[in-house]
């Protein structure tokens, strides 16, 4: 079930990319690069520096 949901999200992302950018997703590599474009850099930033609790990155509800 989890794999079906992941596949559905990936397909939805590919369709959204095609609609918004006007490009076609032709290869598996291109399909997976969509994740790197949208989410990958943010995950790497969090892995390197953690969550910021001061400055402009601070949540207005947090301390």
C-alpha angles and dihedrals in degrees: 000000000000092000091051091053092047091050091049091051091049092050091047089051091050092050092047090050092051092050097046100040102031090229125123122233101230106164138035089244091056090047092054093044088066089070090050091051096051109027111008099077092050093051090049091050091052091046092052101041107015123223115323116234099181137053125016092334091065120110113238090226096050129079 
